Amino acid sequence: MIRNNYEDTIFAIANKLNSKLDNTLDNSDNINMSLDKDTIELAKLTTEFNNLVLKIIDGNTTVKEFVSERNRN
């Protein structure tokens, strides 16, 4: 996968946000889980970064496929 520093930063932030959200949800009382405003905002932010990661992966896959096709010809 072809990545630059900007993309690496997005991957690192997404990874930390996913871990933070997992820890927050794991530490909550699962029977009476009430999500406070901060947890909901963390989930929204995490989702946005995960979507960015998916776009980067998709974009890099497209570039990689294009380069492979070009090299075959």
Order of alpha helices (4+ residues) and beta strands (2+ residues): alpha-alpha
